[in-house]
Amino acid sequence: MRAMLRVRRFEDKIVEVYGAQDMKTPVHLSIGQEAVAAGVCLDLKKEDYVFTTHRNHGHILVKGAAMAPMVAELYGRADGCSGGKGGSMHMLDASAGCLGTSAIVGGSIPLGAGAALASLLRGDGRIAVSFFGDGASEEGLFHETLNFSALKKLPVFFVCENNGYATNSHITARQPHSDIARRAASYGIPSVSVDGNDVLAIHAAASEAAARARSGGGPSFMECSTYRWKGHVGPDCDHLKGCRPKEELDKWMERCPVKAFKEVLMKSGILTAASYDGILREIDAEIAGAWAKGRSGPMPGPEELYKDVYR
């Protein structure tokens, strides 16, 4: 519960402040998709690798990335997690196993396989997870990487967040069928489709995949059917621009993963209204502290312009 709420409140804060125009980076928000990050990353070890996309905040937050440097990066500060040069789409925290995020569609897929190959050759027991969207499954490197991973039995777990849209193009306009897990299974990779808003179902499948990778059983694939509430980029909703029907958004908002898990926990007696409010207060205090610290750092100086840039 706490993991999903941290992601939701963190991105709600971005929506709240983005209009002030002092956050210059484009932002791709995962509001509505928090169950995937929580269900997968909570079962990983600190030393395991996570590679993700332009829509990365949730994955790296749950994996253990420090929040204040993420905020600093959003504001382009020198003490941001990527030195103020990457912005929202290129965050990293090597200490948490987040070696970098890629805004290239499908870019996270071969990176995860490469890290898994390195782990296999070193015999260090680490596994890698690649997150990507449904649009990435249409890239050639999706098929090449899955084939190679299956052939070499790499300790990698592929997680497709199928939210139905590549920018504003619905999957039915791009593919003859939307069963992405079926494509992965064609490479002999154990593949499942799960409700991407059910954190318990995701966690169960992720635990099985992690165990398979650690035991030498090779790669796994999970397709999570979910939905992003906000636009492809920015804090607004796509239906306001006529890109998606509002009725579709309303339907998925009723299936809010945070709300659904809260109800499960409260019915079981694990969570109470008072304890839920206490968790919110703790998270909001953490976010307030991260924002205060993240925005207070210096901007990069001119001497930083060519640092870490290979020409």
N, C-alpha and C positions, 0 to 999 in steps of 0.2 A: 504494500500500500504506500509506504513512505517513498519508495523509488519512483513510482508513477506520479505521486503528488509533487515530488521535487522537480520532475521534468515539466509537468503541467504548469506549476507556479512560476518556474524559471521562464518558460516561453510566454506565459501570460504577462509577465513583467516586460518582456521585449515588446509585446503588443501595446502595452500601456505607454511606454516611453518612446516608441519609434517615431511618432509624429513630431517630436521635438527637433528632429533633423540633425542632432549631433551624433547620432549613430549612422555612419555613412555606408556601412557594409550592407549589401543585400542579405536578407534573412529568409531561409526556407524552414518553415516551422512544422513540427511533427505533432501538433495538438490533435488528439483523436487517435494517435498511433502509439501511445505510451506503453501499452501492454507488451509490445514486441521487444522494446529495449529492456524492460524490467524482466520479462520472462526468460530472455536469453542471457543477458549479461550477469544477472545475479548468480548464475550457476558456474561462472568462469572464475579461474584463479587470477590473482593480480598479474602474474607473469604471462598469462595467455594474451594473444594478440587480437585486437579488433580493428578492422578496416571498414570504413563507412563512406557516406556520400555527402553531398551538399546539405542534406537534411540530417545533420549529425548530432545535434545537441543532446538528445536523449540517450543515444548509445554511449557516448563517452562520459556523460554525467553518471550513468548507472555503473559503468565500468570502473569509475573511481577518479576521473579527471577532476582536478581542483577547480572550484567554481570561480573564484576571484580572477585568476588569469584568463578564464574564458570570457568574463565580463570585460576585462581590459582589452582583450582581442577584439571584441565587438566594437569597442570605441577606438581602435587603432593605436593603443598605447604601447610604448616600448616594452613594458613588462607583461604584455599579453602572451598567451601560451604559444603563439607563433611570431612573437616579436612585433606584433602590430601590423604584419605584412600579409597575413592570410585572411583575416576577417572571419565571418561566420562559416564560410565554406571550407576552410583549410585549418581546422583546429587540431591540436595534438597534445598529448601528455605521455611521453615515453615511459615515465615512471608507473603509469597505470596500464601500459601495454597498448596505448593508442598512438601508433607511430605516425599517423597522419591521415587526413581525410581528402578525398578526391572529388572535385566537381565534375569530372569527366564521367559521362554516363557509362556505367559498367566498370569504371576504373578500379573500384574496390575489389572486384572479383579476382583478377590475376595477382593483385597485391597480397590477398589472403593466401592464395595458393603458393606464392613465392615464399612467404613467411613460414608456411607449413612445410614446404620442401626444406628450408633451412633447419627447421626444428627436427625434421626426420633425419637429416644428415648429421646433425650434432647429437641426436639422441637425448635431447634435454627435456622431453616430455611435454613441451608446450603445444597447445593447439591454437588454431587461428579461426576467426569468424569473419566472414565477409557479408555485410549488409548491402542490399541494393534494391532498386524498385522494379516494377513490372516492365518498364521501358527498357531496362538493361538486359532483360532476357531476349531482346531482339537484336542484340549486338553479337557480332561474330566471336568476340572474345569470351562470351558466356559459354558457347559450345566448345571452343578450343580449350578453355580452362577446365571445364567439367570433364572433358575427355581425358586430359592430362592427369587431373587429380584422381580420377578413377583408376587409370592405368598404373600410377605410382602409389596408390593407396595412401594419399596424403592425409595428415591429421587436420582436416579443414571442414568447417561447417558453413554451408551457404544458406543465407536467410533472405528470402525475397519478400519484401513488403509490398504486396500487391494492393495498392489503393485505387486501382481501376483507371488511373490517368497517367499519361506521360505528358507533362505540362497540362494542356487542356484537351488532349486527344484521348478519347475513351478507348479502352482495350478492344471493344467490339468493332471499332473502326480500323484496328491495326492487325488483328489476329483472327483466324477462323475459329479458334477456341481459346478460352482463358485459363485452361488447366496447365499452368506453368510447371507444376510438380511432375506432370506426365513427361514433359520434355527432359527434365533432369533424370528421371527414372530410366530413360532410354539409354543412358550411359552406364547403367548398372549401379547407380547410386541409390541407396535407400532414401526414398522421398516421401514426404507427407504434406498434406494440405490441412491447415488448422484455422480455427476462428482467430483471426488476428486481434480481436478485442477480448479474448478470454486468456488472461494471464496465466491461469493454472494449466490450461491445455498447452500453451506455448512452453511453459516451464517444463512440463513433463516430456515433451518432444525434444526440447533442448538438452535436457539431462541425459536422455538416451543417446543423442548425437554426440555429446561431449564424451560420454563413456565409451562409445564406439571408437572415436578418434584416439582417445588415450590408450586404448587396448590394442591399437594397430589395425582396427577394422576399416580404416579409410574414411572417405568423406561421407557427409550426409547433406540432405537438402530439405529445407522447410519453406513452404509457401504460406504466408500469413495474409489472409484476406482482411483488409482494414480500410480506413478512409481518413484522409486529412481534412480537417475542418476549414483550414485557411487556404488561401490561394497557393499556386505553385511557388510564388515568391512574394514576400511582403506580408503585412499584418491583416490585409483585407480578405474577404471571402469571394471566391470566384463567381458565385451566383449574382453578385452585385454588378458584374461585368457581362453577364449573360453567358458565361462559359459553362455553367453547370446548373441544373434545375434545383431550386431551393428545396423542393420536396425531397430530393435525394439527400441533401445535407440534413434536413430535419430528421429523416429516417435514421441516419447514422448517428446523429447526436443523441437520439433516444437510446442508442446502443453504446453509449459512452463507456469505455473500459474502466475508467476510474469509478464511476457511479456503480457499475455492475459489480466490481470487486468489493466496493464498500458495502453493498447490500449483502453479499455473501458473508463477509466477515461479521457484520452486525447480526445477521440471523443466527450465526454460529456462536455468538457471544464473545468472539475474540476481540471485537472492536465495539466501543461504545461511542455515543455522541460526544462525551467529554474527552475521551482519549483521541478521537478524530480531530477535535478542535485543538487539542494540545499539540498534535503532530503538525497541523497547519501553522500554529504560532511559531513552532521551532523552525519550520522550513522558511516561513516568511522572514524570520529574524536572520537566518543564514543568508537569504537572498539580499536582504537590506545591507548586511555587512559586506557581502561580495560586491554589490553595486557601489557602495561607498569607497571600498578599497580599489576596485577595478577602474573607476573613473578618475581616481586621484593621481594616477601615475603620469609620468612625462610622456610627451609625444616623441617619436623617433626623430633624431637629429639628421641633418644632411649627410653626416658621415656614415649613416646606416644604409644609404640608398643602394649601394652595390654589395653590401655584406651578404654573404650566403647566396649570391646570385652568380650562376656559372655562365660565362660568356664565351 
